[in-house]
Amino acid sequence: MIQKVYENIYLNSVRLPNTPLKSLNSYIITDANRALIIDSGFNTQISSEDFFSGIKELGIDIKNTDLFLTHLHADHSGLASLFQRESSGKVYSSINDASYITKMIQHSFSDLFIMSLKLFGMDASEEFFSSHPAISYCPNSAIDFTYVKPNDIIKIADFELNVISVPGHTPDHISLYDPNKKIYFSGDHILDSISPNIAFWGDEHPDMLGEYLSSLDKTSALDIDIIFPSHRNIIKDYKRRIAEIKAHHFERLSEVLGLLDEKGSKATVIEIASTMHWDYRAESFDAFPNAQKWFACSEAMAHLEHLKSMGKISSSDIQGIRYYFYNA
């Protein structure tokens, strides 16, 4: 369903089956001769129908359309291969997140998941991720990316969209900001009513939560009238929302630190995650779908690693499992 949200900017609501997110806000910026789409949706029939019908409804020539991917997750990148087969336009991405998308296409992305499962203290197998969106709904063929870097500018209609690096939700998440119009396309960096998942991305990214909090501060320093996020509602009071998200993570850090103290001598990620409060509706943590278990454990580990970076806790890997210790 197409909705005009700003002059020459339309929101195309793309359904996301089998996920609590329910839908993606795919934005379409139109010009007389060209269009720019921000994010796509899953590589599924339902998402594809919504994505391409929105383009058709606006009368856009897909041959003269470009696609900008804010980050690697399949609900944002899943249709990029199909789009490129239909269009002669560019597919913009940050270089590091593009490398992860390529790993998804080549079916090697699960290596990261399996490594994480071992560290969490869980049984590690590829079958665990058979229903994970990164496996089920990712692009299905190679993509010829056009890489963008911070401070690059994409011009469309009368917009000059600056590429902003905001790592945290993914290692190389990017957003778009027009300082003259004071509008900001946040991807999953800032969302209304829900908090973006901050995950563990391996020891090459030791403190993703720290990076995310710094990215929030960077965005807070910008002059913004409207944030167009990838899920849920458009955001007007962005400083209030940033403060709420930061408060959420500070509460999480306090919760995790308290749970670790209660566990005594040491605890694994799964032991912490299974006793944390989660909004996901299920009878118990054991009843979570596997993908949700991974999201929960990965977020718990991101908070544990941030506490470690602050010197509040320590860790040690024992037979491939990471144990955390409370620094009394």
N, C-alpha and C positions, 0 to 999 in steps of 0.2 A: 504494500500500500504506500503510495507516494504522498508526501506531505511537504509543502513549501515552508521552510523554517527561516529563510533569510533571502534577500534579493539574490537570485541566481543560484540558491542552494536548496536542495531537496533532500529529504530523508526518505530512504527506501528501507522499509522494515522487512528484513530477511529472516524467515523462521529458521530456528536451530533445533531440529528434532532431538529428543532424548537427552536434553541437558536442562538444568535448572535456569540457565540464562534465557531460554525461550526464543529470543530473537536478537539480531544484530542491527544496529543503526548504521546502514551503509549510506554515506553521503554522496550526492552527485552535484557537482558544480558545473553549470552550463555556461557556454559562450556561444557566440553566433556560429563559429566554425569548429569548436572542439569542446570536449567535456573531460572532467577529471572525476573518477570514482575513488572514494576512500573506503577500503576494505570490502570483502566479498561475501563471506558466509561459508558454510561447510560444503564439501564436495559431496552433496546429496541431491537427489531429484527435487526435494521440497525447497531447499535453499536456492538451487539453480533456477527453478521456476520463478521465485520471487525476485531474484537478482536480475534476470534477463527481462522479465515482464516490466520491471520498473524502468529499465532503459528504454524499452519499447514504448511505454506509456508517455515518456517525455519526448518521444520522437527523435531520440539521439541516434546518430550514425555511429555504431560501435567501432567502425573502422577508424574513426577520428576521435577515439576515446582512450585515455590513459587510466591506469589503476595504481593507486598508492597503497602500500601495505604498511600499516603502523607497526606491526610486529608479526612474529612467526606463527602464532597459534592458529589452528585449523579453522576456527570460526571467522578468522580474518583473511586467511590466505588460501582456503580450501578450493576456491573456484579460479585461482589465478591461472592454472594451466588451461582450463577450458576457455577462460576469457582471452588468453593470448592466441589460442587457435582461431577464435572468432574475430579478433581485432589485430590491426597492424600497429596498435599503440604500445606504449611503454608500460612495464610493470616496475614501479619504483619500490626499492626496499633498502634498508641498511645492510651493509655487507655481512655483518656477523649473524643477524637473524636470518638472512637469506641462506647462509651456510647451513643453519639448522633446518630450514624448509627443504633444502636439497637432501639432507640426511633423512627427513621424513619420506621424501619421494623414493629414495634409494633403500628404504626399509632398514636403515641402520640407526635410526633415532632411538629405538628401544634399548640400545646399549647404555644410554644415559639412564634410562629408567631402571634397568637391571642393576647397574652400579648403585643407584640410590636405594633400591630395595634392600640390598645387602647392608648398606650403612645404617638403614632404618632399623635393622634387626628383624626383617621379614623374609619369608621364603621368596627367592628370586627365580622367576621364570618368565619367558616371553608370553605364555598363556595368560598371565596375570593382566596383561595389557591388551588382550584381544578386542576389548570394547572401548579402549581409550580413544578419545577424539583424535589425538595426534596420529594414531594408527588407522582408525576407521574412516576419517573424513578429510585427510590431507590431500593436497594436489596429486594428480595421478600421472604426471609426466613432467619432463624437465622444463624449466622456465628460464627464459633469457632475461635476466634481471638488468635493470638500470639502477646502479647503486647511487645512493645519495648520502651525503655526510652533513654534519652540523653546519648551519649557516648557508647551505645551498638554498636557492629560491626557486620555487615553481610558480610561474605566472599563468593565470587562467582568468578570463573575463577581466575585471578590474581589481583582482586580488593578487597580492604578492605574498606567497606563503613561504615563510621561513621554516626550514627543517630544524627541529629542536631535539637534541639527544636527551632522553629521560630514561636511563636504564633502571631496572628494578623489577617490574612485572616480567620482563624478559631481559636478557643481557644487553640487547641493542635496540630497545623500543625507541621509536621516534614519533614525534607529534608535529603538527603544522600550526604556525602562528602568523597571523597578519597584524603587525603592530599598528597599521593605519586604521584598519577596520576594528581592531581589538577583539578579534575572534580567534578561537583556539580549538583545533580538532585534537582531542586528547587520546584517542584510541582507548586502551584500557588503563592508561596512566592514572586518570581521575574519573571515577564513576559516582553517580548519585545513588544513594540508598543501599548500595552494596560496596564492599571494599575489594579492590583488586587483589587477587591471590599473589602473594610474594613467596616464591619457591626457592628451593636449593638447586643450584645449577652446577654443582661440582666444585671441587677445591680450586679450580682456576677462577672462580667467582666467589671468594670466601665469605663475603658479607653483602648479599643482595639486598637485605633489608636496609642496611646502612646506605647503599647506593640509592635505594628507592626514597628514603627520607630526604636525602640530599637533592634528588630530582624534584620532590615536592617543594622544597625551599626555592629551587630555581624557578619553578612555575609560579610560585607565590609572588616572586619579585617582578613578574611581568604585569603589564597593564592590560587587563582582559575585561571585556563586557559580557561575553557569552562563551561558554565552553560547550562544544558539541561532542559528547562522549559516545563510545561505541555501544553502550547498553544503557537501558533505562532512560531517565529524564535529562533534558537539556539543563545545564547549570548556569545560573546567573551569579549567585554569591559564591565565587570560587574560593575566596579566602576562608569563608566559613567552612566550606566542604573540605578543604585541605586540612584545616584545624581538626575537624571531626575524624578524618582518616588517620592523622598523626596520633590523636588521642586513642583511637582504637588500637593502634600498634603498641602504644605505651602500656595500655591495659593488658594486652596480650603478653608483653614482655614481663610484666609483673606476675601474671598468671603462671607463665612458664617457669619463672624463677621460683615461685612458691611451690609449684608441683615438684620441681626438682629437689627442693629442700625437704619436702615430705617423703620423697622416695629414699632418702638416706644416702648411702655411700655412692651409688651410681645409678644411672637410668639410660635406657635406649630411647631413640626417637619414638618408636611405636608405643613404648610405655608412657611417654609424655603425651603424645597425640591422642591416645585412646582415652585419656582422662580430662582432656581440655573440653571447653564448651564450644559446640558447633551449632550453627543455625540449621544445618541440613537435617531434615526430618527422617529419623530412623529409630527403631527400638533400642539399638545399641550401636556402638562403633563397629562391631563385628558385622552388623547388617548393612553397613555402607557398601555401595557398589565399589568395585575395585578402583575405578578411576577416582572416586571421591576419597577413598582411603589414601591413595597416593597424594592427592592435592593436600589433604589434611596433614599427612606426615611431612610432606615437603615444606609446607608453611611452618609447621612446628620446628623443623630443622633450621629454617631461615632465621627464626627468632632465637633459637639456641645458639646459632653461629654468631648472631649479632651480640648476644650477651657475652659470648666468648671474646669477641673483638673488644668489648668494653672491660674485659678483665674480671668479670663477675663470676664466670664459670670456666672450667677447663674440660678438655676431652682427650680421649685416648682410643685408638682403634685396636681392638682385640679380636683376632681371627676374622677380620673383615667387617666387624660390627663396631659402630662408633658409640662409645659410652661417654656420658657427660657427668661432671662432678661439680657439686656446689662448692664454691670457694667461701668457706665460713670466715 
